[in-house]
């Protein structure tokens, strides 16, 4: 156990966890909703410091998905057990909603692994790294000081103060914007959308950012849902890459798999207002298009070379949004 950050002692043995918008008030000897924080004699401790459900040095960075971050490179991927949201369609529910075996990590050991596999970046991913806050922040700071780029793949469900303290140590993030509608979050995730929108607005100014939206049949795939989500992202920064992804029935949700026509509709609508739009979980010819002159700079996918260097378009010289080699 390690002393948790961002909580308040309430004076009667209870503690108020202030890490994320769930804002758990936890009784003595009880766990918060994320099952990773425990009230021990009126103080809050994290139970997951350095414990990962997986360690993979072979992930392509595009799998995160990140299409504008060190294209073609592999990234070390790790993640904690459990999550602070409870999505009824979770694709990783065996490790996010249920207890899973873990192995112990240290930041020094991770640096050694990164050097051993000749890797330059690490991703906190798989489940929800926000509930790994203390380990992620400490490890990211240490690794950045040793020349490693850090990536957070997250639902964005975090309070503002801890986010502000974390982002100086995060190089890039992909935020899963599950829907633009609060009722979707309440019904399907036991959460709310506004904190995620706030995270996206802030992160866009402080790290490289990409966004993923899983289109779910009859849940968040209406014309209005799609267009309002596009408008929100365009209002933050039209250059932010948006990944629409196909849903398949999983966990507790049995809605039919997303009709591919919905994904194609979303793609075409987003292209009208955003510079970079991609489709996932279906066969599709994703292309990197120059923000300035609309030149085709190459296919996006696993280990596919691009026609640019350092993001610079060979046609017009414009440097496109991203962190490039």
C-alpha positions in Angstrom: 0.0 0.0 0.0 1.0 3.6 -0.6 -0.5 6.8 0.7 -2.9 8.2 -1.9 -2.9 11.7 -3.2 -6.0 13.9 -3.5 -8.3 13.0 -0.6 -9.8 14.7 2.4 -10.2 13.3 5.9 -13.7 14.0 7.1 -13.0 13.7 10.8 -15.3 10.8 11.6 -13.2 8.0 10.1 -14.5 8.5 6.6 -12.4 9.9 3.7 -13.4 11.7 0.6 -11.4 10.6 -2.5 -10.9 13.6 -4.7 -9.0 12.0 -7.6 -11.9 11.6 -10.0 -15.5 12.8 -10.5 -16.9 9.7 -8.7 -15.9 11.5 -5.5 -16.2 8.5 -3.3 -16.8 8.9 0.4 -15.2 5.8 1.9 -16.0 4.3 5.2 -13.2 2.8 7.4 -11.7 -0.5 6.0 -13.8 -0.1 2.8 -12.8 0.4 -0.9 -13.6 3.1 -3.3 -15.7 2.3 -6.4 -12.5 1.7 -8.5 -11.4 -1.0 -5.9 -7.9 0.4 -5.9 -8.2 2.8 -2.9 -8.9 1.9 0.7 -9.7 3.7 3.8 -7.2 2.6 6.5 -7.9 4.1 9.9 -9.2 7.3 8.4 -6.4 7.7 5.7 -6.6 6.8 2.0 -4.2 4.4 0.5 -3.7 3.1 -3.0 -3.5 -0.7 -3.3 -2.2 -0.9 -6.9 1.1 1.0 -6.8 3.3 -0.7 -9.4 1.0 -3.6 -10.0 0.3 -4.3 -13.7 -2.1 -6.8 -15.4 0.1 -6.9 -18.5 3.5 -5.9 -19.9 3.9 -5.9 -23.6 7.0 -4.5 -25.4 5.8 -5.4 -28.9 2.7 -3.1 -29.3 2.7 -0.9 -32.4 2.0 2.7 -31.3 -0.8 2.8 -33.9 -2.7 0.2 -31.9 -3.4 2.6 -29.0 -4.7 4.2 -31.3 -2.2 7.0 -32.0 -1.7 7.8 -35.6 0.3 11.1 -35.2 2.8 10.0 -32.6 6.1 8.3 -33.5 4.5 6.4 -36.4 5.9 2.9 -37.0 7.5 2.6 -33.6 6.7 0.0 -30.9 5.7 1.1 -27.4 5.9 -0.6 -24.0 2.4 -1.1 -22.7 1.4 -1.6 -19.1 -1.8 -1.1 -17.1 -3.5 -1.6 -13.7 -6.4 -3.8 -12.6 -9.9 -2.2 -12.4 -11.4 1.1 -13.6 -13.2 4.1 -12.3 -16.0 3.7 -14.8 -18.3 0.7 -15.3 -19.1 0.5 -19.0 -21.6 -2.2 -19.8 -19.9 -2.9 -23.1 -16.3 -2.9 -21.9 -14.0 -4.7 -24.2 -11.5 -5.4 -21.5 -13.9 -6.3 -18.7 -11.9 -9.3 -17.5 -9.2 -6.9 -16.2 -11.2 -3.7 -15.8 -14.3 -5.0 -13.9 -13.0 -8.2 -12.3 -10.0 -9.0 -10.2 -7.0 -10.1 -12.3 -3.5 -11.4 -11.5 -0.8 -8.7 -11.5 3.0 -8.5 -11.4 5.1 -5.9 -9.6 6.9 -3.1 -11.5 9.3 -0.4 -10.5 10.2 2.7 -12.5 13.8 1.7 -12.5 12.9 -1.8 -13.8 10.7 -0.2 -16.5 13.6 1.9 -17.7 15.8 -1.2 -17.9 13.1 -3.0 -20.0 12.8 0.0 -22.3 16.5 0.0 -22.9 16.6 -3.8 -23.3 13.9 -3.7 -26.1 15.3 -0.4 -27.6 12.0 1.4 -27.0 11.6 5.2 -26.6 8.1 5.4 -25.2 5.7 3.8 -22.7 1.9 3.7 -22.6 -0.3 3.5 -19.5 -3.2 1.7 -21.0 -5.4 -1.5 -21.1 -7.8 -0.5 -18.3 -7.8 3.0 -16.7 -4.5 4.5 -15.7 -6.1 7.3 -13.8 -6.7 4.9 -10.9 -2.9 4.2 -11.1 -2.4 7.9 -10.6 0.4 7.9 -8.0 2.4 5.3 -9.9 1.8 6.8 -13.3 2.8 10.3 -12.2 5.9 9.3 -10.4 7.0 6.8 -13.1 6.3 9.3 -16.0 8.4 12.0 -14.3 11.3 9.6 -13.8 11.1 8.2 -17.3 10.8 11.6 -19.0 13.9 12.7 -17.1 15.6 9.7 -18.7 14.5 10.6 -22.3 11.4 8.4 -22.5 8.1 9.7 -24.0 5.0 8.9 -21.9 1.5 8.1 -23.2 -1.8 7.9 -21.3 -4.7 6.0 -22.9 -7.6 7.0 -20.7 -11.3 7.7 -20.3 -10.4 11.2 -19.2 -12.5 10.8 -16.0 -10.3 12.8 -13.6 -10.7 15.9 -11.5 -9.0 19.1 -12.6 -6.4 19.5 -9.9 -4.8 16.1 -10.3 -5.0 16.5 -14.1 -3.0 19.7 -13.9 -0.3 18.0 -11.8 -0.1 15.0 -14.1 0.0 16.4 -17.6 3.5 18.0 -17.3 4.7 14.4 -17.2 2.6 13.1 -20.1 3.8 13.5 -23.7 0.7 12.2 -25.5 -2.8 11.0 -24.7 -5.7 9.3 -26.4 -9.0 10.1 -24.6 -12.0 7.9 -25.1 -14.9 10.2 -25.6 -17.7 7.6 -25.2 -20.5 10.0 -26.2 -21.3 13.7 -26.3 -24.5 12.9 -24.2 -24.6 12.8 -20.4 -27.4 10.4 -20.5 -25.2 7.9 -22.3 -22.6 8.1 -19.6 -25.2 7.7 -16.9 -26.9 4.8 -18.5 -23.9 2.8 -19.8 -20.9 3.9 -17.7 -22.2 5.1 -14.3 -20.5 8.4 -15.0 -21.0 11.8 -16.6 -19.7 13.5 -19.7 -18.7 17.0 -18.5 -15.5 16.0 -16.7 -14.3 14.2 -19.9 -15.0 17.3 -22.0 -13.1 19.4 -19.5 -10.2 17.0 -19.6 -10.1 17.1 -23.4 -10.1 20.9 -23.4 -7.3 21.1 -20.9 -5.2 18.3 -22.4 -5.4 19.8 -25.9 -3.3 22.7 -24.6 -0.7 20.6 -22.7 0.1 17.4 -24.6 -0.3 15.7 -27.9 -3.9 14.6 -28.0 -6.0 12.1 -30.1 -9.6 11.1 -29.4 -11.5 7.8 -29.9 -15.2 7.4 -30.1 -16.7 3.9 -30.2 -19.9 4.1 -32.2 -22.5 1.8 -30.5 -25.7 0.8 -32.3 -28.7 2.6 -31.0 -26.7 4.2 -28.2 -24.5 7.0 -29.6 -24.6 6.6 -33.4 -27.4 8.9 -34.4 -26.7 11.7 -36.8 -27.1 14.2 -34.0 -24.8 12.3 -31.7 -22.1 12.1 -34.3 -22.3 15.7 -35.5 -22.5 17.2 -32.1 -19.4 15.2 -31.1 -17.5 16.4 -34.2 -18.6 20.0 -33.5 -17.2 19.8 -30.0 -13.8 18.5 -31.1 -13.6 21.1 -33.9 -14.3 23.8 -31.3 -11.3 22.6 -29.3 -8.9 22.2 -32.2 -9.8 21.0 -35.7 -6.3 19.3 -36.0 -6.9 16.8 -33.2 -7.1 13.3 -34.8 -10.4 11.6 -34.3 -10.7 7.8 -34.4 -14.2 6.4 -34.9 -14.2 2.7 -34.0 -16.7 -0.1 -34.6 -18.5 -1.7 -31.7 -19.1 -5.4 -31.3 -21.3 -7.0 -28.6 -19.3 -7.5 -25.4 -19.7 -7.9 -21.7 -23.3 -6.9 -20.7 -24.4 -5.2 -23.9 -25.8 -7.2 -26.8 -26.7 -4.5 -29.3 -25.8 -5.5 -32.9 -22.4 -4.6 -34.1 -22.2 -1.1 -35.6 -23.4 -0.9 -39.2 -20.4 0.1 -41.3 -22.6 2.7 -43.0 -22.7 4.5 -39.7 -18.9 4.6 -39.5 -18.7 5.8 -43.1 -21.3 8.5 -42.4 -19.3 9.6 -39.3 -16.1 9.7 -41.3 -17.5 11.9 -44.1 -19.2 14.3 -41.7 -16.0 14.6 -39.6 -13.9 15.3 -42.7 -15.9 18.5 -43.3 -14.7 20.0 -40.0 -11.6 18.1 -38.8 -8.2 17.7 -40.5 -7.6 14.1 -39.4 -10.2 11.4 -39.2 -9.7 7.6 -39.0 -11.8 4.5 -38.8 -11.0 1.5 -36.6 -12.1 -2.1 -36.2 -13.1 -2.3 -39.9 -11.0 -2.7 -43.0 -10.5 0.9 -44.2 -7.8 2.8 -46.2 -6.9 5.4 -43.6 -4.8 8.1 -45.0 -2.8 11.0 -43.5 -3.9 14.1 -45.3 -1.9 17.4 -45.0 -3.8 20.0 -43.0 -2.7 22.8 -45.3 -2.7 21.6 -48.9 -4.7 18.3 -48.6 -1.8 16.2 -50.1 -2.0 12.5 -49.5 1.0 11.8 -47.2 0.5 8.0 -47.0 -1.5 5.2 -45.4 -1.9 5.0 -41.6 -1.8 1.6 -40.0 0.8 -0.7 -38.4 4.4 -0.2 -39.5 3.5 1.7 -42.7 6.0 4.3 -43.8 4.8 7.9 -44.4 5.9 10.4 -47.0 6.9 12.9 -44.5 9.8 13.6 -42.1 9.2 15.4 -38.8 5.6 16.0 -39.9 6.6 18.3 -42.8 4.5 18.0 -46.0 6.8 17.5 -49.0 4.3 19.4 -51.2 3.7 22.6 -49.2 6.2 22.5 -46.3 3.5 22.6 -43.7 4.3 20.8 -40.4 1.2 18.7 -39.5 -0.1 18.2 -36.0 1.7 15.4 -34.2 4.9 14.2 -32.6 6.9 12.8 -35.5 10.2 11.1 -36.0 
